[in-house]
Amino acid sequence: MGIAIRLLCLPLMAVAFCEYGVCGRSHFHKKPPRGVGRHRGGGKEGSVVSSPAVPPADNGTRPVAPQPPTGTVPSDPATPVQPAEPCVFDVRAYGAVGDGTTDDAQAFREAWRAACASDSAVLLVPSDGTFTITTTTFSGPCKPGLVFQVDGVLMPPDGPDCWPPSDNRRQWVVFSNLDGMTLRGAGTIEGNGEDWWNLPCKPHRGPNGSTLRGPCDSPTQLLRFFMSRNLVVEGLRVENSPEFHFRFDGCSHVRVDGLYISSPANSPNTDGIHVENTERVGIYNSRISNGDDCISIGTGSYDVDIQNITCGPGHGISIGSLGVHNSQACVANVTVRNAVIRNSDNGLRIKTWQGGMGAVSGITFDTVAMENVRNCIIVDQYYCLDKRCMNQSTAVHVTDVSYANVRGSYDARSAPIHFACSDTVPCTNITMSEVELLPFSGELVDDPFCWSAYGTQQTPTIPPITCLQEGLPEALLDNPDLKCR
């Protein structure tokens, strides 16, 4: 016919239309809602392609969400090429109310089923509503190009008293078995975590920093990605999670870009981004302030690239803890570059339990600015939550760790550099270059701690690191318990 036909993608008929034509795009709201809802707080295969370097926001604002992607439509040579636009599945069209009270989970599930079955679909959470959903798993496989667009407010029930008894109390939203999905938007994912933090069993809630008896089955992660690949998460504000804000588990080829993650400094176990059994990960251009690790790297994580991140308050960037309960743990090829860490308990930390096996190797910390950080550089192979752990003769080997261009200030209550390594499995090949750490206030602490740590200073370090030993201990040669993969 020589005429390009454009079909409007009506929500309830989206699947049929999208299989045969090109869908029109609904209007996307670019700004997040104001004063809506209950806010309670503050390339190639096998490689990670870096996002363009953008300095992390330093004023609490979040980056502008990227625009929806567009593609092209196959056409007759005589017909001008028309841009393909995604089918939009607005959750309101499936019955979502968005009043902050009604359980909209079923509407979200129906919208997901329709969007999952359509090419280049967008499941839209519109900007003019606050949507509450109960525990939900969004499963694949789905058609290519799926986008979950949060422009409004999305949140779980408000604390343990409102959580349905039939729901899983260990997690809220799970994305599972997906390939090529994007989670993005200009909206907010609000975790409603305060009542979970105040459970009597949580740290520091009882007298003198103790805990009390009582239920403690809070959601471990707000947003979990499980057994998925080719994932993009970008542009969102995520706040006040009951525990971890994001968890990537069993995934590969992940890009996280332009997030603003926020929880109070005293909120327990509220890690910003946790990566475990996941490889080829890029985390870029984000600001994270919380009550635990800014970014935590668990076992089975390989090829993790972290750039342009601002952390604090919190517990800094951590690899571990690893090797708990005498398990094998392997982490390799982690790079942290162009980061800012301020007002944190820790800066750059590697933590392992005694009795573990495996190795942490190929770790690079390059160009990191510290401001008022209590433990700027720390390797702890004696990690123990209650300090009653028994001494054991095996450990996760920490090797090939580089610190370059690490500068700033430390809280003088602790030495800024602390290498506590195993007697039987020492830390090896630690290199220090252009490390300059001065007290935020008070006098210089000039006695860094080293135990069973081997490495070199490539340039003079402030404070001087005279306790690193040279060479390689014979006990580590040909030890099968230290090998990974």
N, C-alpha and C positions, 0 to 999 in steps of 0.2 A: 504493500500500500504506500510505502514511503512516508508514512506519518507516524511520529512517535506518540504513543498513547500514554498519558499519565493518569494513574488511578489513585484516588484518595484512600488511605489505609484506615478504615474505620475499625475501632478496637475489637469489636465482637466478631468481625469478619476478616481480621488481619491475616490469619494464616492462609485462607483461600486466596485473597488478593495478592499477598506477597509471593506466593509460589508462581504466579503467572505474570506479574507486572511490576512496575516501579511505584513505590509508595511515596506519598507526600509526607512532608515533615510538619509536625505540630510546632507551635511556638515554644521556644525554650526560654525560661526566665533566667536571666544572668545573675540576679542579685539574690542573696539569701534572705529569708524572712526576718523581720524585725519585731521583737516583742511577741513571738508566737511560741507557745509551748512552755514547758517547765524546765528551765535551765538551772542546774543546781550547783554549778561550780565554775570556779574560775571560768641485624645484620646477617651475621652469619651464624649458622648452627654452631652451638657450642661456645658462643661468646656473649658478653654483655655489652650492649651499645650504650654508651654514656649519653645522658641527657645533656643539652647545652648547659654550661655552668652558669647558674644564677645564684648570687649571694643569698643565703637564707634570710628570711624576714627577721627583723630584730625588734619589732614594735607590736607584736601580738597579732598583726594582720596576717591573713593567709593569702597565698598566691591566687591569682585569677585562674579559674578552671578553664582548661583548654576547650576549644570549640568542638562540636561533634564532627567526626570524620566524614568525608564525602568520597565517592568513587565515580566510576563511569559506567555507562550502560552500553552493552554491545549494540551496534547499529549497522544499518545498511550503508555501504560506502557513499551513497548519494544522500544520506540523511545526516544532518549535523548531530554530533555526539551530545547527548543530554546528561547532565550530572545525576548520578543515582543518589537518592536521599533515603535515609533509614525509615523503616516502619516504627511508629511510636506507639507504645502500649502504656497509656496513662493509667495508673492504678485506680484512679477514680472511676474510670469506665467499667471496672470490675467490682465496684461496690465499696471501695475504700472511702472512709468518711474524712479522716484527717483532722479530727477535733481534739486530739491529744488524749482522749479517754477510751474511745471505741477500739476494740481489738480488730485491726485491719489485716490480720495475718492471712485469712482465707482469700481475700482479694489479691494480696500480693502473690500468693501461690498460684492463683488462676492466671494472673497477668504474666507470671514467670513461665508457666506452661505454654502460653500462646507465644511469648517472645522467644522462648527457647527453640520453638519449631519454625522460626522465621529467619531468613537471611538478613544480616545487617539490622537487627532489631534493637530498639531502645526501650527498656522498661523505665518509665518516667515516674519519679516521685516529685510531684509539682511543688513549686516554691510557696504556694499559698496555703500550706497545711502542715500540721504536726501529726505524724502517723505513728501509732503504737502497734507493734506486732509482737507476738509471743515467739517462743523458740521455733525457728524455721530453718530447714536445710534446702538450699537451692541447688539442685543436682543437674548434671549433664549426663551424657553429652548433648550439646546444643549445636544449632547451625552456626556457621562462622559469623564473626563480627558483632557478637552480642555485647551490649552496653547496659549497665545498671547505673542510671543517672539519678543521683540524689540532689535535687535542688531545694527541697524543703527540709523539714526536721524529721528524722527517723529515730525511734527510741524503743527500748524494751519496757515492760511493766516497771513501776516505780518501787523497786526494792523487794525484799523477801515476802512481805505480807501481801503483795499484789501478784506475786509470781504464781501462775496456775500450778496446782499440785501435780497434775499429770505431765507437766513439761520437764524436759531435761534441765536440771539446775546447774549443770557444769558448762554450758555454752548457750549462746543466743543465736547468732546468725552464722551458718556454715555454707560456704560455696565449695562444692565437691565435684570431682570428675569433669572438669571443664578444660577446654582448649581454646585460647584466644578471647577470653572475656576481659572487659574493662569495667572497673568500678570508679566512678568519678562524679563530679558535680560541684556546685557552688553552695551546697547546703551543709547541714550539720548532722552528724550521728551522735546523739546524746545518750550516754550510758546509764544515767540515773544510779550512779554507784554509791552515793553517800550512805544510804541505809545498810548496804553490804559492808562498807568499811567499818561501820559502827557496831557490827556484831561483836559480842563479848570475846569471842575466840581470836579476833584479829590482833596483830601485834600492837603493843603499847596502849591497849584499851583498858587494861586492868590497873590496879594499884602499883605504883613504882615501876611502870613499864612492863608489867606481867600480862598474861592473858587469862581469861576466865573460861569456865566450862560453858558449853552451849553449842547450838548448831553452827556449822561453819562450811556449808556446802554452797558457796557462792560461785557464780559463773567464772570459770577460769579464763575464758577469752570472750571478748565482745564480738570480734569478727575473725573467723577462722577460714583459711583457704586450705583445702585438703586434696591431695592427689590430683593436682591440676598443673597446667603448663601454659606458657605464653600469656601471662597475666599482667595487667596494668592497673595500678591504683593511683589516682592522681586528683589533686585539687580540693580535697575534702577537709573539713574540720571534724575531728573526732575527739570527744571529751568525756571525762568522768566515767571511765569503764570500771566495773566491779573489780576486775583484775586486769589481765593483759588487754591492751587495745587491739592489736593485730597479732595474729599467729599464722605463719606460713609453714605447713607441715606436709612433707612428701611432695613438694612442688619443684618445678624447674622453669627457668627463663621467666623471671619475675622483674618487673620495673615498678618501683614506688617513687613518685615524684610530686613535690609541691604539697605535702600534707602539713596540717597544723594539728598537733596532738597535745591535749592539755588536761591535766588533773592536778589537784593540790599536792604540795610537796610531802604532806603527811599521809597521803592515801597509800595503803599497803599493797604491794605486789602489782602495781599498775604499770608494768613494762609497756613501753611505747610500741615497739615492733620486735617480735620474737621470730627467729628463723631457725628451723630444725629439720633435718633430713631433706634439705632443699639446696639446689645448686643453681648457679648462674643467676645471681640476684644483684640488682642495682637499686640503691636507695639514695635519692638525690633531693637537694633543694628543699629541705623540710625543717620545721622547728618543733621540738619535742620538750615539754616540761611535764614532770610527773613525779610519782613517789617511789620509783624503782629504776631499773635500767632504762636508759633512753633507747638503746638498741641492744638486744641480747642475741648471741649466736650460740645455738645448741649443737649437739652432736649430729654428724652426717651432713654438715654444711660445707659447701665447696664453692669457690669462685664467687665471693661476695665483695661487691664494690660499693663503698659508702663515700659520698662526696657532698660537700656543701650542706652540712648539717649543723644546726645549733641545738645544743642540749643544755638543760638546766632550768630549774633545780631538778635533782634526781640522783641516780647512782652511776651516771656516765655510760660509756660504751663498754660492754662486757662480752668476752668470749667465755662461755660457761654459765653455770657450773657444769663440769664434766666428770664422768667416771663414778657417779653415785652408785652405791650398792655393788661395788666391784665390777662395774660394767666397762665394756670397751667404748671409747669415745674417739671420734676422728673429726678434725676440722682442719681445712687447708685452704690457702690462698684467699686471705681476707685483707682488703686494703681499706684504710680509713684516711681520707685526704681532704684538706680544707675544711676542718671542723672547728667549732667553737664550743667549749664546755665551761660553764660558769655556775658558781654557787652550788656545787655538787659534792656529795660524799666521796665519789671516785671520779677519776678521769678516764684513763685507758686501763682496763682491767682484764686479766686472764685468771680464772679461778677453777681449780680442780680439786676433787676429793681424793684423799688417800685410798689406796686399794684399787684404783681404776687401772685401765690399760689403754693403749692406743697412743695417739699423738696429736698435738696442735702444732702446725708447721706453716711456714710461708706467710707470716703475718707482717704487714707493713702499716706503720702509723707515720704519716707524713704531713707536715704543715698543720699542726693542731695548736690552737690558742687556748690557754687555760686562764680562768679568772676565779680566784678564791675557791680553789678545789682542794679538798682535804687530802686525798691520796691521788696525786696526779698520775703516777705510773706505778702499777702494782701487778705483780705476778704472785699468786698465792696457791701453792700446791697442798696447803693444809686447810682448805676451805671446810668449814663445819658450822652448821647453823646454831648449835647450842654449846659448842666448845667442849663437848664431852666425847668426842670421837676418839677411837683407839688408834694408836700408831700402827701403820701397815707398811709393808716393804715394797709394794708396787705403787705405781703412779702413772698418770697420763704424761707422756714426755712433751715438754714445751721446748721447741727448737726453731731456729731461723726466724727470730723476731727482731724487727728493725724499728727504731725510734729516730726520726729525723725531723728537724725544724719544729720541735715541741717547745713552746715558749709561753711564759705567763707567770701567774702568781698562785701561791698555795696557802692554805690555811695552816698556820705554823703549829697547830696542835699535833700534827703528824709529820714525819719525814716525807718529803715529796716523792721519793723513789723507794720502792720496797720490793725486793726480789726474795721471796721465801720459797725455796725450791727443795725438792725431796733429797734426802741423803742418798738413796739408792738409785733414783732417776733424776739427776740434776737437770737444770735448764741449760741449754747449750746454744751457742751461736747467737747470742744477744748482741746487737750492735747499736751504739749510741752516737748520734751525729747532730751537732747544733741543738743541743738540749739546754735550755736556760730557764730555770725556775727560781723565782725570788718570792719571799714572803709577802702576802697581801698586806699584813701588818705585823709588827713585832720583829724579832731578831731572826737572822738566817739560821736555818737548821741545816748544818753542814755534815751530817753523818747519815747518808743513805744506808739502808739496810740491805745486805746481801747474804744469802745462805745457799751454798751449793749452786751458784750461778756462774756460768762460763760465757765469756764474750769479750768485746773490745770497745774502747772509746775511739772513734775515728777522729773526733775533734775534742778539745777541752770542753767539759760539761760543768754547768752550774746547777746544783752543787757538784763538786768533783765526785766521780764514781771510781774509787780506788779499790773496791772490793770485788770487782769482776775477776774471775780466774781465767787463765789462758788455757787453750788446748781443748781436748775432748776426753772425758773420763773413760777409762777402759771398760768399766761396767756396762756402758751403753752399746758397745760394739756387738753386732749380730744378736741383739735381744729380740726374739720374735714377738714379745708382748708389746713392743713399741711400734710395730708396723701397722699401717692402714692400707686398705684397698689391696 
